[in-house]
Amino acid sequence: KDSLCQMEPPANPGDSPVELELTVENVESALYQLYFDADMEHKNVAQKWLTQAQASTQAWQFCWALLGPDKLPEVQFFGASTLHTKISRHWSDLPTDQHESLRMQLLSHILHFSSGPKMVLTRLCVALASLALNLIPQAWSQPVADMVRAFQPQKPDSKDGSEVTQDPQAHCLTLLELLTVLPEEFQSSRLTQARRAQLREALIGEWSVVCPMLRQLLQSQDSSNQVKEKVLRCLSSWVGLDVPLGESQELVQDCFTALSNPELFDSAVETIVNAISQPDCQRYTDALVNLLPLVLGLHDQLKTAAQDGDMETSHGICRIAVAMGETHSRVLLEQVEHWQEYLALVNMILFCTGIPGHYPVSETTSSLTLTFWYTLQDDILSFEEDKQAVYLQVYRPVYFQLVDVLLHKSHYPSQDEYTAWTTDDKEQFRIYRVDISDTLMYVYEMLGAELLSNLYDRLGRQLMDPQQSAVWQDTEALLFGFQSIAETIDVNYSDVIPGLIGLIPRINISNVMLADTVMYTIGSLAEWLADHPVMLSGILPMVLQGLVKAELSVSSVSTLKRICRECRHDLGPYAQDILTVSQDVLVKEVHKSSQCMWLMQALGFLLSALPMDEILARLHSLITPHVQRLDALAQQEPDPTNKQSIIHILGMLSSLFTTLDINRQVEGLEGAPNPRPTPSQTTHNPVVVVLQQVFTLIQTILSKWLDDSDIVEAVCGIFDKSVRTLLHDFGPMVAQLSEMLGQIYSAFPQASALDLARQMVHIFAGEEQHISNIQCLTEQLTSATLAIFQQGPRDHPDIAESFMHFHAQILKRKPDLYLSDQMDVKALFYCGNQHSMFSEFIVSLGFCLFFCIMLLFLTEHFSEVLLSLNRHCPGLLSQWLKETLQTPGFPSNQVSPEQKHTFTQQLLREQTNKRRVKEIVKEFSLLCRGLQGSGYSDY
């Protein structure tokens, strides 16, 4: 073959490859280049050229030459693919009088390729299917019948006595391939809704020809496994068209016989599941009822597979049972005369839920069933009350069995076995237990308080009866069930919770997985404990016992945090023990950084509810070791290890101050005879006292780490959390923090400082005693930011965004800050204009910003701002002009509505002429001041 050496890659990537004549030889050369040339650029050029070749008119001709028997399979495949492309995308190019000859040519080639190559045969079949979809029903009324006839065995030629060489099985497989791809091509074709409906109806009409033939082939002793597998795939393809189950039920029943053949098992499962999962099947109740005994007949095969550890077989049968039960639960429930058969199916699915083995290591079937139990419960509870009562009588016992099964399936394996599992297996098992937990929570809706009583009785027998030899997994599973329900259901009125709280201290938590669940169970009952504080004395020691173990870090810390949050007003007697253990594990670094933050939040809740005279002393005791460590680190030269330690300690302080809110706790003391005074009435808030004491230390840290954004962010985080929590009680810190913020930002601008300043503006900009500090801080931050923006705001996107939000907050809380002589509003707007987020910036500042401009009496200095607004946001400018100027007397009593209208129209017309905008603004500004002699004086 001639190479495509003349088809060099284009000089520029956007150029087209060199034009070549569309001949068979050139197409073949391009294909050789595509498949066999090692140079990727050559391959890409060939690919592009071949795509263009397929779209050409000549492709209708050269595709046949590519299908010649002497061609490589890759070349033949391209020819077949080209045919499909032409028929599916360029059908209108072909004259009507050539449709019949094209059909006959395609059939002839399909017959020729029936013995292979398979990839070529499949593409030719898809091409014929596409052709059929173009001709049905007007030009080709019975395509299936014609295809069947075309593939019937031919008699010997009577003229010369020779026989046509044929392979009956190959022809049968080819016909089945054709019939399989026909519905698939229909599903994937782009069709109008009307045409799709017309074709669907026509194809379903052909099912009466397809169905008997498939039955005959599936039942025949002469059919090979290969043929039968093709029959199953063909049926799967046709059921996607919603062919009537009433007409197909015998064929679907035949599929069940294939389940006993290991080679056909997977295909038979897929076909049966597809057939009975079609929503349209619900119209054929009799057919479903007739299929039900066949599904139930698989139970013995299922049990054998489960005993033998045959996961594939049990998985497949379970899929069939769930498809029948889940898709048609309501229909089958309503067949009252068949209630025993459906109950048997439900029990079969229950067997699948409890199939032996540990998910996902030795079984993967049980998870398939969980959604079925939701569906069945929803359907039962959707019936009217009298019917529902009957169904509940039958199915409540099943759901109690389900709870037992789910708890058993949630069992951990032995410690040694679990240790040998892969990380992925452990993660899948964790997710599986979450799914079980969700199912148990849902089942509670049906079983109610009786479920909790059942769990409690079983746990009591395990823990109280010395004759019981329960393994730790049994106890863990029952607690897991309790926790699953208590986590989302209000159990405060359950009469078994006091008994459960009494049983928990009897549990030996030497096993880590059991101890974890004990912790989480206690945490799920935190709200109940808040209403029954007398029970805390038996529970808290267990939590503190777990707190000292690194392996229980997440569960113990999160549980203590929940208890401290919910029960804080009743923890006074236990405060010393909690603080002592917590301080010990923090100093010894038992927990990872994130759990240390949670623990500090827990202690913040605890301290908040203590008497005022105790808080500061205990707070000092708690943080002193960490402050001392921070002080030591601050004296050292910066290095990566020190950095992480500093950030960790600052983070702990931030977490503590997030929840240490004594004012909020006053709300929890409503009705108390002498509510304690707030700090603003007596002394400073304890958090403020601590912050003032460590302020110099923080300044020292900043002096060494000022250019490190992580350290600065951590420092700002302490004050940010404190401001958010304390609100106005943070007032005593405003002056010195404002001064420090201004200094560090001027020296090294960082976004976190702007974010903190925004919080201070939000809280304190409206307070007279703080306005001067806020004003000075605003001017410093703005000046420093404008200085770096002169070098290009795009170099500092984080600062730019925080700066926009900072000024948006100013405009909301205190827009008259812009009246300061120190505030360069014109430069502020100019930088906003240069910023890539200008439009978003303007929208976020919005009407308030524009109102401020107008308030400043529209001097000509603001003409550039108005021009930028009109250029970038003309719609918003028009809206804001209308909203501001329609206000009577605004911006001056000297201008009439007509004059305002003229000003608006003139301004909106100018998007490029800076000089003209200046003139318009100047004229209107003079008019607002009552100075006549302008063009407005005509009004």
N, C-alpha and C positions, 0 to 999 in steps of 0.2 A: 504493500500500500504506500501511496505517496504520503509523506509526513506533512505536518502542518507547519513546516518551518517558515512559510511565508506569513503565517498568522501570528506574527510577533505581538507581544503585549504592547498596549498603547503607551506612548511616551508619558502622557498624563493620566492619572487614575480615572478621571471623568470622561476621557475620550472613548469612542467606540473602537472595537477591534477592526482591523483591516477588512473591508468588504470582500467576501468570497462568493463565487457563484454557487447557488444551491443545487449541487449535483449529489448523486448517491456517493460518488467517490469522496467528495469533500466532507460529506456527513460522516462517512466511515473514518476518514482521517481524523476528524475532530473527536470522534468517539475513542479512537486509539490514543489520541493525546490526552483525553479526559481520564481514561482508565489506566494508562500505562506510562505516561510521562511523569517523571519524578519532580519536575519543576512546578511548584504550586501556582506560580503566575501563569504558566502555560495552561494548567488545568482550569484556572478561573476564566481565562480568555475563551477556551473551548466551551466551557459551560455556558457562558454568556451567548456565544455564537449559536450553540445548539438550541438554546431557548428561543432565540429569534427564528431559527430555522423551523422549529415546531409551530410557531405562530404564522408562518408563511403559507400562501395558497399552494405552493408546490409540495407541501408536506402531504397533501392528500394522495399524491402520486409516489413520492420516494419512500413512503412508509412500507409499501408492499415489497419493494425491492430489498429492503432491510430485513424482511422476514424470510428471505430465501433460505433453503436448507443448507447451503454452504457457508452461511454466515456464523460468526461467533455468537454464543448465547447473549452476550452483552449488547451486541448489535441488534439481534432479534428483539430483545427486551425494549430497546429504545424505539424500534419500529412499532411494537405493540403499544407502548406508552404514548407514542405520537398519535396513533389511531384514537386512543381514548381521549387525548387532549383535544383533537380536532372535533370529535363527536360531541363531547361534553361542553366545549367552549365556543366552537366555531360552526355549529350545526347549520346555521342560516346561510353559510357560504356554499353549501352543497345543493345543487339543483334537485328538485323533487324527483325527477325521473331517474336519478341515480340511487335513490334510497334502497330500492329492491336489490339492485346488483351489489351494493355495499353489504346488505344483510347476508346475501348468499356467499359473497367472498369471505365474510367474517366466519360464518358457520363452517365453510370449507377449511379455513385455516385452523379453526378450533379443533376440528376433527383430525387434522394433520398433526397438531401439537398435543393431542390427547395423551401421547406417551412421553411428553416432556419436550424441552425443559419446563419444570413446574412454574418458574417465575414468569416465563413467556405466556404459558397457557392461562395463568390467572389474569394477567393484564388483558389478554384477548377476551376473556370472559367478561371482565369489567367493561371493556369497550362495547361488547354486544349488549350488556345490560343497559348501558347508557343509551345505546341506539334504541333499544326497546322502549325506554322511558320517553324518548322523543316521538315515537310512533304510536304508542298506546293512547287511546283505544281506536282512533280513527283509522290509521293506516296499518295497524297491526292489532287485530282484535283478540287473538288468542296466542300470545307469544309462548306461554308455557307449553300448551298442547303442541305447537309447532316444533319447539325445542325437543320435546320428548320424542316426536316422530323422527326428527332428524338423527337422533342417536339410537334408534332401533336397529338391531342386527340386520344387515343387508343379505339378501339371497345371492347365490352365485350368479354371475353374469351369464345369461342363457345363450348369448350370441356366440361367444368363443369358448365357453366352458370353463374359463378361468375363474378363480375365486378372489374376491377382494380380501386382502390380508387385514384381519381385524383382531383387536383385543377387547373382548366384551367388558371385562372389568375396567379397563382404561376408559372406554366410552361411558360406562356407568358413572365412574368417578368424575369424568368431565361434565356430564349432565348435572350431577349433584353440585359441582363447583359453580356451574352457571346459575342453578336455582338458588344457591346460597348467596351469591354476590348480587343478585337482582334486588332483593329487599335492602341489602346494605348500600347499594348505589343509590337507591331511592332515599334512604335516610340521610345520606351525605350530600345529596344534590341541592343546589340552590333553586328553589321553586317558589312561585307565588302561592299564597294560601289556597286560592281556588284550584290551581293546577295540582297542588299536593293532595287536596281532598279528592279530586277526580282520579288521580293515579292510585291513591290508596284504595279507593273503591274498586277500581279495575283489577288491581293485584289481589285483593281479598277475594274477588270473584274467581280468580285462578286457583285459589286454595283447594277447591273441590277436585282439581286435577292433580295437584302436588301431594295432597294428604294420602290418598289411597296408594300411590306409588311408594311413598316413604314407609308406609305400614308394611307393604309387601316386602320391601327390601329388608326392613328391620326384623321381620318374622322369618324370612327365608333361611333355611339351613345352609343354602349355597352361598349366602352373602359372607364375604370376608369381614374381619374386624375393621379393616380399613374402610370398607364400604359403610358398615354400620356406624362408625365414628363420623363419617361424612354425613350420613342421614341425621344424626343427632345435631351436628352443627347446622345443617340446613333447617331443621325445625326451630332451633334457637333464633336463626335469622328471621324466619317468618313470623314467629310469635311477637317480634318487635313491631309488627304491623297491626297488632291487636286482632289477629284472626280469631274467630269465635271459638272459645273453649268448648262450647257445645258440639262443634263439628270436629274437634281435635282430641277429645278426651280419650278415645280408644288408642290413638297414637301416643299420647302422653302416658297412658297406662302401659303400653308396650315398652316405653323407656325404662320403666321400673325393672323389667327383666334384665336389662343391660347392666344394672348395678351389681349383679352377681359375677360379672366378667371383669376381672381386674384391669384389663387393657382398656375397657370402655367406661370404667367407673367415673373418672373425673369428668369426661364429656357428658355422661348421663346425668350426673349431679347438676352440672351447669345448665343443661337443657331443661331439666325438670324445674329447677329454681326459676329460670327465666319464664317458663310456661305458666307457673302458678303465681308468679309475682306481678303479673300484669293487672293493674287496677280494674280493667274491663272484665276480668274473670268473675268479679262479684255478681255480674248479671246472670251467671250460669250456676246457680246454687246446686242444682242436681248433679252437675258435673263435679263440683267441689266435694259434695257429699260422697260421690262414687270414688273419688280419688283418696278420700280420707283413710279407708281400710288399707290401701296400698302403702300409705305413709306409716301407719301403725304396724304394718307387716314388717317394717325394717327394724323394729325394736330389738329383735333377737340378734340380728346382724350387728346392731349398734352395741349391744351388751358384750358380744364376743370380741368386737374390735376394742372396746374399752378394757376388757380383761387382758387382751393380748398386747395392749399398748400400741395398737395400730392407729396412730393419730390421724392419718389421712382419711381412713374410712369413717371414723367417728366424726371427724370434722365435716365430711361431705353429707352424711346422713343428718347431722344436726342442722346443716344449712337448709335441707329440704323441710325438716320439721318446723323450723323457725319461719321459713317462707310461708308455709301453709298457715301456721298459727297466727303470725303477726299480721300478714297482709289481709287475712279474712276473719279476724277474731270476732268482730261484731256479727258478720253474716252467720258464722258457725254457732255463735252463742244463741242466735235467734232461732236456730233449728232445734227447737226444744225436744222433738222426738229423737234427736241424735245426740242428746246431751252427754250420754255415757262415752260415745266415741270422741267427742271433743275433750271431755275430761281426761280421757286416756291420752290424747295428744298433748294436753297440758302437762300431764305427768311424765310423758316421754321427754318433753322439753326440760322439765325439772331434773330428770336424770342427766340430761346434757349439761345443765348448770352445775350439777354436783359430780361430774365425771371424775374418776380417780386421777390423781396426779397433781403436781404443783404447776400452776400457770406461771410463766410461759415455758418452763423447762421440760416438763413431761406431759403437758397437754395445752392445746391452744383453742379448745372448743368452747369452754364455759363462757368466755367473754361474748360469744356470738348471741347468747340468749338474753342478755340483760335488758335490751330495749323491748323485748317481747313482754316482760313483766310490767313495764310502764304501760304499754299499749293495752294489755288485757285489763289492768286495773282501771284505766281511763274509760274503757268501753263499759265495764261493769258499773262504774259510778255514774255513767251518763244515762243509764236507764231511769225511768220514773220509779218512785219510791217503792211501790209494791213489787215490781219486777226485780229491782235492785236487791231487796231483802232476800228473795229466792236465790239469786246468784251468789250473794254473800254467804248464804248458808252452805252452798256447795264449795265456794272457792276460798273462804277465809282459812279453813284448815290447810289448803294447799299453800297459802301465803305464809302460814306459820311454819310449814315444812321448808318453804323457800328461805325463811330467815335462818333456820338451822343449817341449811345447805350453804348459804352465803357466808355465815360465820365460820363454817368448817373450811370453805375455800379460801377464806382470808388468813388461815393459819400460816404462820411462818414455818419453813422447814427447820430442821435441827440447826444448831449454831454452826457445826462443821460443814453441813451441806450448804447453808446460806453463804458462808465464807467462800466456798468454791464457785459460787455463781459469778458470771461476768457482770461488769458494771451495767451493761445494757439490759441483762435479765433482771437485775435488781430494780432498775428504773421502770421497766415494763410492769413488774410486780407492784411497785408503788402506785403506778397509774391505775392498775387493775383494782387495787384496794380502794382507791378514790372512787372508782366507778361503783364498787360494792357499797361503799359508804353512801353515795348518792341514792342508790337503789333502796337501801335500808331506810333512809330518811323519807323517801317517797312512799314506801310500804307502810310507814307509820300512819299515813293518812287513812289507810284502810283498817289497820288493826288497832290503832289508838293506844290507850293507856294499858290495855291488856298485854301489849308487846313489851312495854317496860317492866311490867310485873313479871312476865315470863323470864326476861333476862335476869332480873334481880333474884328471883327464886333459884335459878340455876347457879348464879354466882354465889349466893348464900350457901347452897349445898356444897359447892366446891371448897369454900373457905372455912366453913364452920364444922363440916362433918369429917372427923378424923379418918373415917373409912374411905373417903373419896381419895383416889390417887390421881388427881388431875395433873396433867403436865402444864407447864407454864403457858403453852400456846392456847389451851382452853380458856384460861383466865384472860389472857390478852385479847382473845377474840370477843369475849363477852363485853369487856370494857370498850373495845373498838366499836361494838354495836351501840352501846350507850352513848359513846362520844359522837358517833355519826348522827344520832337523833338529837342529842342535846345541843349540838353545834348550830342547828338551824331551827329547831322547834322550841317553843316556850315550854319548858318543863317545870317552871316555878311552882305549879300547882300539883305536880305529881307526888303522890304519897309514898313513892318508893325511893325518892332521892335522899331523905334523911338516913334510911337504911343503907343506901349505897355509900354515902359519905362515911358512915360508921364502919363499913366493910373495908374501904380502901386502905386504911392503916394496917390491916392484917396482911396485905399483899407483900410478899418478899420481892423487892425490886433489884435483886442481884443480877437478873438478866436484863441486858440493855434494852432489847426491843420491848419487853414487857414494861420496863420502867418508863420508856418513852411514851407508851400508850397511857400509863397511869398519869403522867404529867399532863398530857393533852386532855385526858378526861377531866382532871381537876380544873384545868383552864376553861373547859367548856361549861363548867358549873359555877364560874366566878360570879355571875349575876345572882344565882340562887344563894350563894354564900353571903352576898351583900345583904340579902333579906334575912339570913339566918346566921349572924356573925358568931353565935355561940359555937358553931361547928368548926370555926377556923382553927381552934386549938389542936384538933386532931389531924388536920390536913397540912398546915404550914410546915411542920417539921419534915414531912416527906418532901415537900418542894425544896426546902433548904438542903435536905440531904442530896437531892438530885443536882442542886446548883453547884456543888463542889466537884461534880464529875464532868470532865471535858466531853465525854461521849454522849452526855445528856444535855449538851449546851443549848441547842435550839429549843427543845421542848421545855426544859426547866426555866430558862430565862423568859420565854414567851408566856409561860404560865404565871410566873411571878409578876410579870408586867400586867397581865389581865387582872390578877387579884389586887395588886396595888391600885389599879385604876378604878375597879368596881367597888372595892371594900376599904378604900383609904381611910374613911372616917372611923373605922373600927379596928385599925391596925396599931393603935397606940401601944397596947400592952406587948405587942410583938416587934415594935419598931427597932429596939436595940438588937434583937437576934437577927433580924433581916439585914440591918446595916452592918453588923459585925461580919456575918458570912459573906455579904456582898463585897465589903471592903477587902476581905481576905482573898476572894477569888480574883478581884481586880488587880490587886498588888502582885499576886502570884501569876497573873496573866494566864488563867485557866482557859478563858474563852477567847475566841477570835474577835477581831475588831468590831464586826457588825453586831455580835451579841453583847459586847461591852456597851455599845450605844443603846441597845434595848434595855439593858440592865440599868443604865443611868436614867433612862426615861421612867422606868419603874420606881426608882428611888426618888425622882422628882415628884411623882404622884404621892408617894409615901410622906415625904417631907412637907408637902403642901398642906396636909390635913393635921399636922402636929400643932400644938399650942405655939403661939408666936415666940414665947421666950425660949422654946426649945429649938426652933428651926435653925437659927443662926449658929448655935453651938454645934448641932449635929452636922450642919452643912460644912462648917469649918473642918470638923473631924473627918468628914468624908473626902473632901477635896484636897486637904493639906498634903498628903503624900504625892499626889499628882502634880500639884503646884510646885512642890519642891523639886520633883523630877523635871518639870518644865523649866524651872529656874536653872538647874544644872545644865540642861540642854542649851539654854539661851546663852550660856557663857562659853560654849564650845564653838569652834569654827564650823561653818556649814558643810555638811556632807550628806549623801543620800540616806544613810541610816538615821541620822539625827532628824532629817526632814520627816520621815515616816512616823517617828516617835512623837514629834511635835504635833503633826496633823492628827495623830490618834488622840492625844491628850486634849487638844482643842476641840476635837469632835465629841469627846466624852462630856466636856463642859457644855458644849452646845446642846447635846441631847438632854442633859440634866435641866438646863434652863428652858428647854422646850415645854416641859411639863410642870415645872415648879411655879405654880400660879396660885398664890394664896388668896387672891381676890375671888377667883372662880370658886374656891372651896367654900366661901361664905354662903354661896347659894345652896350648898348642901346642908347648911346648918339652919335652914329656915325653921322657925318655931323655937329655936333655942332661946332661953331667957335673956342671956347677955351675949349677943353676937360680938365676936371680937372686932376691934377697930381695924380699919384698913391702914396700911402704912402711911398713906397720905395724911391721915389724921394724927399720927404719932411720930413715927420714924421712917427711915428709908426701907424700901423693900429689901429683904435679905439678898436677893440676887444683885441688886444695885450695890449693896455694901461689898459683896464679894468682888464685883467687877471693878469697883473703885480701888480695892486693895490690890488687885492684880494688874491694874492699868499700866503701871510703870513697867512691869515684866513684859506685858504685851508690846509696849513700845520698844523695848529692848530687842525682842524677837523680830519685830518689823524692821528695825534698823539694820539687821544683818540679812534679812530675807526679803527686802522690799521688792526685788526684781523677780521673785518667785511667785507666780500667780496662784499656785496651790496653797502656799502658806498664807498669802493675803486673803484668799477666799476662805480659808479656815478661820482666820481671825475675824473677818467680817461676818462669818457664819454665827459666831458666838453672839455678837451684838444684834444681828438680824433676828435670830431666834428669840433673844431677850426682848427686843422691841415688840415683836409680834405677840409674845406671851404677856408681857407686863403692860403694854399699851401706855397709858399716861403715867403709870408709876415709874416708867423709865426716865421721867423728866429730869431728875438730878444729874443724869449722865449726858444730857444733850449738849451742853456747852463744851465739855472736854472732848467728847466723841466727834463733834462737828469740827473742832480745831484739828484733831488728829486726822480725820478723814481728808480734810482739805490739804493737809501737809503731805500725806502719803500719796494722794492722787496727783498733786502738783509735781511731786518728785518722780512718780512712776504710775501713770494712769492705768487702771485696771477695771474691768467691767463689774467685778464684785463690789467695789467701793460705790459705784453708781447705784447698784441695786440696793445696797444698804441705805444710801442717801434717799432713795425713793421711798423706803419705808418710813424714814424719819419725816419726810415731807408729808406723807399720808397721815401720820399721827399728830405731828406738832406744828404744822404750818399755820393752823388756825389759833394757836395759843399765843397770847400777847407776850408772855415772858420768854418765849423761845423764838419769836419771829426774827429777831436780829441775828441770832446764830444761824437760823435756817437761810436767811437772806445772804449772809456772808458765805456760807457753804455753797449755796447755789451759784453765786458769782464766781467763786474759786473754781468749782467743777466745770462750769461753762467756759470760763476763760481758758483753762488747761485743755479742755477738749477741742475748742475751736483752734487752738494752737497746733494740735496734732492733725486736725482735719485739713489744715492748710497744706499739709504734705500729702493729703489724699486719704479720705475716709475709708476707701476700699481696702486699705492696708490694715484696718482695725475693725473688722465687721462686728465682733462681739461688743466692743466699746460703743460703736455707732448705734447698735440696737438698744443697748442698755441706756444710752444717752437719750434716745428718742422716748423710751418709756419713762425716764426720769422727768423729762419736760412735759410729757402728757400728764403725769401726776401733778406737777406744778399747776398746770392749766386747770385741772379739776379742783384742786384744793385752794390755790392762792395765786390767781392769774395776775394780781396787781404787783407781784414780784418783778414783772417785766417793765414796770414803770421806773425802776431804778436807773439812775444815770450810769451805773457801772455795768448794766446789762446791754450788750451789743446785739439787739434783736435782729437788726439787719444782717449781721454776720451769721447769726444763728440760722436764719432762713436761707441765706446763701449756701451754707454748708449742707443744710437739708436738701437743697436743690441739687448739690453735687453728689449726694449719696444715692447709691443704686436703689435704695428702698424709699426714695422720696415720696412716691405716690402713697405707699403704705403709711409712711410717716405722717403725711398730711391728713390721711383718713383717720389715723389714730388720734391726732390732735384735734382734728375736726372743727366743728362749729365754734368751740370755745376759743381756739387759736385765732380764727378769723375775726371773731367779735373783739378780741383784744387789739387786733390791728386797727379796726375801725374806731375803737375806743381811744386810740392814740391820735385821733383827729386827722388821720389820713394825710400826713405830710408827704411831700413828693419823694421822701427817702424810701417810702414803702412801695414805690411803683415797681421796683424790680421783683419784689415778693409777689405782687399781683400779676405781673407778667408771667412769672414762673408758674403760678397757680393756673393761669389761663392756658399756658402751653401744655402742662402736664395733666391737669385735672379740670378741664373746662366745665364738665357737668357739675362737679362739686362747687366750683366758684359761682356758677349761675345760681345754684340752690342756696348757697350761703349769702350771696348778695340779696336775694329775694327775702330770706328769713331775717336778715339784720335790718335792711332798709325799710321793711314794711312796719317796723316798730315806730309808733308815733313819737316825734321829737328826737329820733335818733338818726344820725349822730349829732344833729343840731336842729333847733327850732327854726333856723333861718332858711331851710330848704323845703320845697313843696314836694308832694308825691310825684308830680310830673317831672320835676328836676331830678329826682332820684332815679326815675325810670330812664331818662335820657342818659344819665351817667352810666347806668348799668349797660344799656345797649351799646354805647360808645366803647366801653371798656371790653366787653365780650367780643367785639369785632377785631380787637388787636391782639394777635398772638406772637408777633415778631418785631413790631416797630417799638423799640424801647423809648425813643424820643416822644412819639405820639402818646404813649401811655403816661409818661411824665406830665405832658401837657394836660391830659384829661384829669389826672389826679390833682394837679395843681389848681386847675379851674374849680373843681368841686371842693377842694380844701378852702379856697378863698371864699367860695359861696357859703360854706358852713360857718365861716367867721363873719359873715355879713358884709363882705367886701365885694361891691358890685364892679361893673366895668368888664365883665367877662361875657362869653357867649351865652351864659345862662340868664343874663339880665333880661332877655326877651320874654321870659315867662312871668 
